[in-house]
Amino acid sequence: MHEEPIQTTDLIGQAREVLEELGIEESSMQPPRPIHEHHSSLLLPCKGTDGREFLLKFFHPPQEGCFYPPEVKIENYARREIAFYSFLDSFDVDRRRLPAPKTIAMDHQDPPSWLLLEHIRQAKGPRSEHLAAENVFDLLTSMKGLAMERLTGRRNFPLNRWDIASLRDRVVRLMYDPLIFIVGEETWASLRRFFTDAMSWLESRPQVPVHGDFTEENILVDPDGRPYLVDFERIGTGSPEHDFTWFWIHSRRSSEWKRDLFFRFLQGQMGSDRIRCEWSMRASAIYLACRRLRFGYLAQGEQDLNRGQNLALLRAALAGGADFFPFAQ
């Protein structure tokens, strides 16, 4: 059997110590996702003495020798998620406003190291068999409906910024060194021109709550067909299009399903509103492509197997039009 890396083994041991302190037993259920040292947290299914099923989320502490991008503080993932669940508990204990796991207990240290949630069993089979477009839009609407002022005014809540100015700064200011070797000077100049033009369209856009990692992997559908949103480590504020774009780009569904999803999202967008929406979607996709390219370069160098795919996404988003919006032509 393949042995787990030492770092991962140590983290599992620390998580089990938390369970022991809480008087909760680890269960034999499979974790919702594989345990991997590259994740920012690990998930352990567990159960109380009364048989209730829980899920312990144990956050990875910073580790010496690990590379973190300049803008990343690993402990802020835990701070964001703990603060967000505290925010939900302040007005939506039963999760009627936002379908998400209920909070059972949390670590009140700073930075926190764990969070105990109710365990939501996932429906058997691939998510594509259970997650409908209607579920996706319901969750997007629920996220946007959260009170912005209650989010931004909380202490110890390092909200991520997903607005155009923040995306521009992350790409142009923080990613130059690795990206210039990958994309070349001509594409880098196009990147800078894109963000200059995008700012004129998007700088005054309204800011909404943004999940930050809105993908199928972070949506659970229970056996009764109810969807739940999970993993709020990248929660923040930004454009109304960011979460949808994240889902659309990451989706491995058929082109027909994605086309219908795209048209439904843009339904009712006309004139300058449609133009702003498209600029916003392109900006989110460009940031995603640049982030992937940087990580691949730093982690794998010239052996990055996904470089071609991510370069294609970057160039399509920079071009816009039929290259990025083939369904809309």
C-alpha positions as semicolon CSV with decimal commas, in nm:
position;residue;x (nm);y (nm);z (nm)
1;M;0,000;0,000;0,000
2;H;0,123;0,351;-0,081
3;E;0,229;0,532;0,234
4;E;0,096;0,879;0,303
5;P;0,347;1,166;0,312
6;I;0,474;1,240;0,662
7;Q;0,313;1,584;0,663
8;T;-0,030;1,440;0,587
9;T;0,009;1,165;0,847
10;D;0,098;1,425;1,109
11;L;-0,207;1,635;1,020
12;I;-0,439;1,336;1,049
13;G;-0,291;1,263;1,391
14;Q;-0,353;1,622;1,503
15;A;-0,711;1,605;1,375
16;R;-0,771;1,284;1,568
17;E;-0,644;1,454;1,883
18;V;-0,916;1,719;1,834
19;L;-1,179;1,446;1,803
20;E;-1,053;1,290;2,126
21;E;-1,075;1,623;2,308
22;L;-1,431;1,672;2,180
23;G;-1,533;1,320;2,283
24;I;-1,622;1,227;1,926
25;E;-1,528;0,911;1,740
26;E;-1,389;0,892;1,389
27;S;-1,630;0,701;1,167
28;S;-1,558;0,446;0,896
29;M;-1,718;0,655;0,621
30;Q;-1,505;0,772;0,333
31;P;-1,406;1,141;0,350
32;P;-1,596;1,367;0,105
33;R;-1,267;1,423;-0,078
34;P;-0,929;1,246;-0,080
35;I;-0,685;1,355;0,191
36;H;-0,397;1,539;0,027
37;E;-0,121;1,760;0,164
38;H;-0,183;2,019;-0,108
39;H;-0,531;2,097;0,022
40;S;-0,566;2,378;0,276
41;S;-0,766;2,148;0,507
42;L;-0,858;1,785;0,558
43;L;-1,202;1,639;0,626
44;L;-1,269;1,357;0,873
45;P;-1,616;1,200;0,906
46;C;-1,701;1,134;1,270
47;K;-1,996;1,068;1,501
48;G;-2,114;1,159;1,848
49;T;-2,210;0,926;2,127
50;D;-2,574;0,952;2,016
51;G;-2,486;0,837;1,664
52;R;-2,521;1,180;1,501
53;E;-2,291;1,219;1,203
54;F;-2,045;1,509;1,192
55;L;-1,759;1,627;0,976
56;L;-1,440;1,764;1,126
57;K;-1,260;2,017;0,908
58;F;-0,899;2,048;1,021
59;F;-0,710;2,341;0,873
60;H;-0,349;2,300;0,768
61;P;-0,113;2,528;0,963
62;P;0,168;2,708;0,777
63;Q;0,459;2,473;0,714
64;E;0,826;2,562;0,685
65;G;0,969;2,495;0,342
66;C;0,632;2,515;0,163
67;F;0,588;2,766;-0,116
68;Y;0,300;3,012;-0,075
69;P;0,223;3,281;-0,335
70;P;0,298;3,636;-0,213
71;E;-0,069;3,721;-0,162
72;V;-0,152;3,401;0,029
73;K;-0,154;3,359;0,405
74;I;-0,249;2,999;0,468
75;E;-0,398;3,077;0,810
76;N;-0,648;3,317;0,649
77;Y;-0,833;3,026;0,490
78;A;-0,931;2,910;0,839
79;R;-1,009;3,263;0,958
80;R;-1,239;3,324;0,662
81;E;-1,434;3,002;0,702
82;I;-1,474;3,031;1,078
83;A;-1,582;3,395;1,045
84;F;-1,830;3,307;0,771
85;Y;-1,995;3,028;0,972
86;S;-2,013;3,265;1,270
87;F;-2,178;3,516;1,039
88;L;-2,434;3,259;0,925
89;D;-2,503;3,150;1,283
90;S;-2,583;3,510;1,380
91;F;-2,898;3,516;1,165
92;D;-2,946;3,182;0,987
93;V;-2,885;2,898;1,232
94;D;-3,119;2,665;1,043
95;R;-2,965;2,759;0,707
96;R;-3,291;2,873;0,551
97;R;-3,125;3,169;0,374
98;L;-2,819;2,982;0,249
99;P;-2,818;2,602;0,220
100;A;-2,496;2,504;0,396
101;P;-2,392;2,263;0,674
102;K;-2,492;2,365;1,026
103;T;-2,223;2,454;1,277
104;I;-2,176;2,211;1,566
105;A;-1,861;2,359;1,729
106;M;-1,560;2,566;1,632
107;D;-1,213;2,653;1,750
108;H;-1,204;3,005;1,897
109;Q;-0,827;3,045;1,887
110;D;-0,660;3,273;1,634
111;P;-0,582;3,135;1,390
112;P;-0,839;2,856;1,437
113;S;-0,737;2,500;1,360
114;W;-1,069;2,318;1,327
115;L;-1,441;2,341;1,259
116;L;-1,705;2,077;1,339
117;L;-2,004;2,067;1,103
118;E;-2,306;1,849;1,047
119;H;-2,227;1,577;0,798
120;I;-2,441;1,590;0,486
121;R;-2,447;1,259;0,306
122;Q;-2,407;1,296;-0,066
123;A;-2,639;1,125;-0,314
124;K;-2,481;0,822;-0,475
125;G;-2,342;0,857;-0,823
126;P;-2,174;1,144;-1,010
127;R;-2,277;1,498;-0,921
128;S;-2,382;1,548;-1,283
129;E;-2,669;1,304;-1,222
130;H;-2,807;1,505;-0,930
131;L;-2,699;1,868;-0,967
132;A;-2,930;2,058;-1,201
133;A;-2,886;2,405;-1,349
134;E;-3,176;2,518;-1,130
135;N;-2,975;2,422;-0,820
136;V;-2,676;2,622;-0,943
137;F;-2,879;2,940;-0,994
138;D;-3,062;2,897;-0,662
139;L;-2,729;2,884;-0,479
140;L;-2,591;3,182;-0,671
141;T;-2,903;3,380;-0,579
142;S;-2,872;3,280;-0,213
143;M;-2,510;3,396;-0,204
144;K;-2,592;3,733;-0,360
145;G;-2,877;3,780;-0,113
146;L;-2,647;3,787;0,191
147;A;-2,619;4,128;0,360
148;M;-2,297;4,292;0,245
149;E;-2,272;4,531;0,537
150;R;-2,288;4,243;0,785
151;L;-2,007;4,067;0,602
152;T;-1,766;4,356;0,570
153;G;-1,803;4,481;0,928
154;R;-1,693;4,166;1,112
155;R;-1,366;4,140;1,304
156;N;-1,096;3,887;1,212
157;F;-1,255;3,838;0,873
158;P;-0,987;3,875;0,600
159;L;-1,233;3,885;0,312
160;N;-1,097;3,802;-0,029
161;R;-1,139;4,071;-0,291
162;W;-1,265;3,950;-0,628
163;D;-1,332;4,293;-0,785
164;I;-1,159;4,411;-1,103
165;A;-0,900;4,626;-0,922
166;S;-0,796;4,333;-0,702
167;L;-0,778;4,090;-0,995
168;R;-0,564;4,338;-1,188
169;D;-0,327;4,386;-0,896
170;R;-0,287;4,013;-0,838
171;V;-0,203;3,947;-1,201
172;V;-0,003;4,255;-1,300
173;R;0,173;4,325;-0,971
174;L;0,224;3,978;-0,824
175;M;0,251;3,738;-1,119
176;Y;0,494;3,917;-1,352
177;D;0,808;3,714;-1,277
178;P;0,670;3,367;-1,360
179;L;0,417;3,474;-1,624
180;I;0,654;3,673;-1,845
181;F;0,854;3,355;-1,912
182;I;0,539;3,159;-1,997
183;V;0,327;3,399;-2,202
184;G;0,595;3,623;-2,354
185;E;0,614;4,000;-2,380
186;E;0,341;4,040;-2,644
187;T;0,076;3,854;-2,442
188;W;0,191;4,031;-2,124
189;A;0,134;4,366;-2,296
190;S;-0,214;4,245;-2,398
191;L;-0,282;4,154;-2,036
192;R;-0,194;4,502;-1,917
193;R;-0,406;4,664;-2,191
194;F;-0,700;4,438;-2,103
195;F;-0,703;4,542;-1,738
196;T;-0,666;4,910;-1,830
197;D;-0,972;4,885;-2,055
198;A;-1,163;4,664;-1,811
199;M;-1,123;4,917;-1,531
200;S;-1,320;5,176;-1,729
201;W;-1,611;4,934;-1,762
202;L;-1,603;4,764;-1,423
203;E;-1,455;4,997;-1,161
204;S;-1,798;5,119;-1,049
205;R;-1,968;4,777;-1,061
206;P;-2,174;4,680;-0,754
207;Q;-2,001;4,444;-0,511
208;V;-2,177;4,127;-0,396
209;P;-2,079;3,837;-0,167
210;V;-1,861;3,593;-0,363
211;H;-1,794;3,230;-0,268
212;G;-1,457;3,240;-0,443
213;D;-1,441;2,872;-0,538
214;F;-1,789;2,809;-0,675
215;T;-1,745;2,473;-0,850
216;E;-1,936;2,145;-0,864
217;E;-1,688;1,998;-0,616
218;N;-1,810;2,247;-0,356
219;I;-2,180;2,173;-0,405
220;L;-2,324;1,869;-0,228
221;V;-2,659;1,721;-0,324
222;D;-2,814;1,497;-0,060
223;P;-3,017;1,181;-0,134
224;D;-3,338;1,391;-0,131
225;G;-3,205;1,617;-0,406
226;R;-3,130;1,920;-0,185
227;P;-2,812;2,113;-0,280
228;Y;-2,573;2,257;-0,020
229;L;-2,283;2,494;-0,067
230;V;-1,961;2,409;0,122
231;D;-1,599;2,528;0,162
232;F;-1,604;2,900;0,234
233;E;-1,227;2,941;0,270
234;R;-1,216;3,192;-0,019
235;I;-1,528;3,388;0,071
236;G;-1,516;3,754;-0,020
237;T;-1,671;4,034;-0,222
238;G;-1,656;4,102;-0,592
239;S;-1,842;4,119;-0,918
240;P;-2,183;3,952;-0,968
241;E;-2,032;3,740;-1,249
242;H;-1,733;3,595;-1,066
243;D;-1,890;3,284;-0,912
244;F;-2,082;3,196;-1,227
245;T;-1,768;3,228;-1,440
246;W;-1,576;3,008;-1,195
247;F;-1,845;2,738;-1,225
248;W;-1,875;2,771;-1,604
249;I;-1,499;2,745;-1,670
250;H;-1,445;2,452;-1,430
251;S;-1,749;2,254;-1,546
252;R;-1,685;1,932;-1,738
253;R;-2,047;1,903;-1,852
254;S;-2,147;1,873;-2,218
255;S;-2,120;2,179;-2,441
256;E;-2,500;2,178;-2,479
257;W;-2,553;2,192;-2,101
258;K;-2,298;2,472;-2,063
259;R;-2,454;2,664;-2,354
260;D;-2,797;2,655;-2,189
261;L;-2,642;2,760;-1,857
262;F;-2,462;3,051;-2,027
263;F;-2,775;3,182;-2,200
264;R;-2,979;3,158;-1,884
265;F;-2,720;3,356;-1,691
266;L;-2,713;3,635;-1,951
267;Q;-3,091;3,641;-1,991
268;G;-3,216;4,001;-1,972
269;Q;-2,869;4,155;-2,005
270;M;-2,884;4,414;-2,283
271;G;-2,669;4,695;-2,419
272;S;-2,402;4,830;-2,187
273;D;-2,510;4,592;-1,907
274;R;-2,432;4,297;-2,134
275;I;-2,094;4,449;-2,224
276;R;-2,003;4,497;-1,857
277;C;-2,109;4,143;-1,780
278;E;-1,885;4,005;-2,055
279;W;-1,587;4,216;-1,946
280;S;-1,634;4,088;-1,592
281;M;-1,649;3,724;-1,703
282;R;-1,335;3,766;-1,914
283;A;-1,149;3,926;-1,620
284;S;-1,235;3,634;-1,390
285;A;-1,127;3,380;-1,653
286;I;-0,800;3,565;-1,717
287;Y;-0,720;3,565;-1,347
288;L;-0,797;3,192;-1,324
289;A;-0,578;3,111;-1,627
290;C;-0,288;3,320;-1,493
291;R;-0,314;3,161;-1,150
292;R;-0,307;2,813;-1,301
293;L;-0,011;2,900;-1,524
294;R;0,186;3,046;-1,235
295;F;0,120;2,744;-1,012
296;G;0,212;2,501;-1,291
297;Y;0,536;2,687;-1,360
298;L;0,641;2,705;-0,995
299;A;0,540;2,346;-0,916
300;Q;0,637;2,164;-1,238
301;G;0,842;2,403;-1,449
302;E;0,854;2,310;-1,815
303;Q;0,680;1,979;-1,738
304;D;0,344;2,148;-1,666
305;L;0,104;1,927;-1,861
306;N;-0,181;2,178;-1,839
307;R;0,010;2,474;-1,978
308;G;-0,134;2,448;-2,328
309;Q;-0,491;2,431;-2,203
310;N;-0,447;2,727;-1,969
311;L;-0,270;2,935;-2,234
312;A;-0,565;2,869;-2,465
313;L;-0,808;2,988;-2,196
314;L;-0,600;3,301;-2,136
315;R;-0,579;3,390;-2,506
316;A;-0,949;3,326;-2,563
317;A;-1,047;3,547;-2,268
318;L;-0,811;3,822;-2,387
319;A;-0,961;3,809;-2,736
320;G;-1,323;3,797;-2,622
321;G;-1,587;3,765;-2,892
322;A;-1,640;3,424;-3,047
323;D;-1,311;3,296;-2,902
324;F;-1,448;3,319;-2,547
325;F;-1,826;3,342;-2,603
326;P;-1,886;3,091;-2,884
327;F;-2,246;3,033;-2,779
328;A;-2,337;3,401;-2,802
329;Q;-2,249;3,449;-3,168
